[in-house]
Structures are given as C-alpha cells and as structure tokens.
C-alpha cells in the first residue's frame, strides 16, 4: 500500500488552490456563456435570413445583437483559449531551448498575459482621460442605434474579459511559483 500523496501547504499553496477553485467555476460559466452567445448569434442570424427572404421584412435589431454578442464571446473565449493553451504558439523554437530557458519563457508569457489583462481593465475602467472620465463612463450616456442598449454594457466585456484574464494568468504564475506546472485545461470540453 502506497502512502497518500501529501499536498503542499502554506499560504502560496492555499492561494493557488483557492484561485483554482474560483477559476474552475468561472471557466464553467464562461464556457456556458460562449455556447449561449454562439447559439443566440446563429438563431438570430437564421431568423434574420428567414424574415428578409421569406417575409420580405428585415429585423432592425438583429445585426446589432449579433455584433455585440460576438464581441462579448471573443473577450470571454480569449481566456478560454489561454486556459486551454490553444492560442498559436511558436513551439518549434521553444522545444529546442534548454529546460531552464523554457521555464523562463513560460514565466515571461504568463507575465505578458497578466499585463494584457491589467491593461484591458485599467484603460477601460480606471484610466481617466484629459476630460476627467474613464472610457466606460464616457460611453455610458450613449445608446446603440438598433436596440437602444447602453454602450457601457456592450464595452463592459473588455473589463470582464480583462479581469478573467488577470485571474487566469495570476493562477498560472502562482502555480509556477509553487513549483507546479501551469494549469492547462483539456483541449476539448467533455460532452
């Protein structure tokens, strides 16, 4: 009988485990949102074609809903791709590097992802322009032409995607600091 594996303990391990738990649930919600948005885009697109060619009347809101749904889907799917390791990589060169250089490159890439997420959140929700207001605040008084949706709701996807990306990159960095490999999800979600 083999002894049970001892799990690392300490503040770093607890932070990594806690963030992993949060990301597990956030990943499931993100994947559900991606599927829902894709289904809405396809259904509304089909409805628009049916109305336009079948009834000779087009819907005034369908293209706008599809566009904004796609924008939200992209900012959530960006993180899903990162978590799966599905973004285009230059592995040919990376695999030829020594192990230490590969680890350093992994740290560098995760730090770049963290910087991207931070920039997305900061420049959308925190950075004040010369006019003294944030980008998200400046578009809050605008409404979309077709649906009348406030534009800050549309552009909130940048903040949501950036915050989600920051959490995912931070989790990978914490795992690296704890001596674990970064968390890469399965390439394909289970059916």
Beta strands, then each sheet from edge to edge (+ up, - down):
end
